[in-house]
Amino acid sequence: MHFVKPGLVDAEQGRLFHRLFTMRQTGDYDATYGLSEEDVLPNVEPTGRLVSDISELARKLI
């Protein structure tokens, strides 16, 4: 809401962040939850870009 709506972060990256957060939360609190390679691999490259973009945004805002 605070980053996507004002255009600081791309909407697709906002969806990726939400997806990653949900995976992490579920993994933390659901002992039966597991991820396969097929679940994880498509997120690796986009997550690297997200981290890079957020790092750059933090440098600009600080």
HELIX and SHEET records of a PDB file:
HELIX    1   1 ALA A   11  TYR A   29  1                                  19    
HELIX    2   2 GLU A   37  LEU A   61  1                                  25    
END                                                                             
